[in-house]
Structures are given as C-alpha cells and as structure tokens.
C-alpha cells in the first residue's frame, strides 16, 4: 500500500488504484457540493442567531444545532 499498489479488485478484475482514480472526480464533486451546502446553511443560521440575540429565533437556532450535532455519523438516517 505504501508503494501505491492496492492490488487487484476481485469483482472487476482491474487494479484498485485505477478504479479509485476513475471515481475520484465524482467523489470530489459531491464532497465540494456538500461543503458548499453546509457552509450556506451554517452561515445563514449563524447570522440569524447573532442578529436575533436573546430572542426566540436564537433559541430555535440553538435547538436546531443541538439536535443536528447529537445525531451520530454512523446512524444511517440520511443514507
């Protein structure tokens, strides 16, 4: 693995490194899109929470953030 040789895929009978490189553009596209969506939602809620300091919308933002942070990554709800 340290030499860059991941072996041959049992299913596809091709080098694993070639299969990974073939799917890398789609993986990068999805991860960048997810990052942009997260930044947009996070930025909006941060501005809303700061603007409405001490009022009901701030409490709603805090509740939303607490609820989303409490969901474990491995739960499989979204996938």
ChimeraX attribute file (.defattr): number of C-alpha atoms within 10 A of each C-alpha:
attribute: neighborCount
match mode: 1-to-1
recipient: residues
	/A:1	6
	/A:2	5
	/A:3	5
	/A:4	8
	/A:5	10
	/A:6	13
	/A:7	12
	/A:8	14
	/A:9	13
	/A:10	9
	/A:11	6
	/A:12	9
	/A:13	9
	/A:14	12
	/A:15	14
	/A:16	17
	/A:17	14
	/A:18	13
	/A:19	13
	/A:20	12
	/A:21	11
	/A:22	11
	/A:23	10
	/A:24	12
	/A:25	11
	/A:26	11
	/A:27	13
	/A:28	11
	/A:29	11
	/A:30	12
	/A:31	12
	/A:32	12
	/A:33	12
	/A:34	12
	/A:35	11
	/A:36	12
	/A:37	12
	/A:38	12
	/A:39	12
	/A:40	12
	/A:41	10
	/A:42	13
	/A:43	12
	/A:44	13
	/A:45	19
	/A:46	16
	/A:47	12
	/A:48	15
	/A:49	19
	/A:50	13
	/A:51	12
	/A:52	14
	/A:53	12
	/A:54	10
	/A:55	10
	/A:56	11
	/A:57	16
	/A:58	19
	/A:59	14
	/A:60	14
	/A:61	18
	/A:62	15
	/A:63	12
	/A:64	12
	/A:65	14
	/A:66	11
	/A:67	10
	/A:68	10
	/A:69	10
	/A:70	8
	/A:71	11
	/A:72	9
	/A:73	9
	/A:74	8
	/A:75	8
	/A:76	8
	/A:77	8
	/A:78	6
	/A:79	5
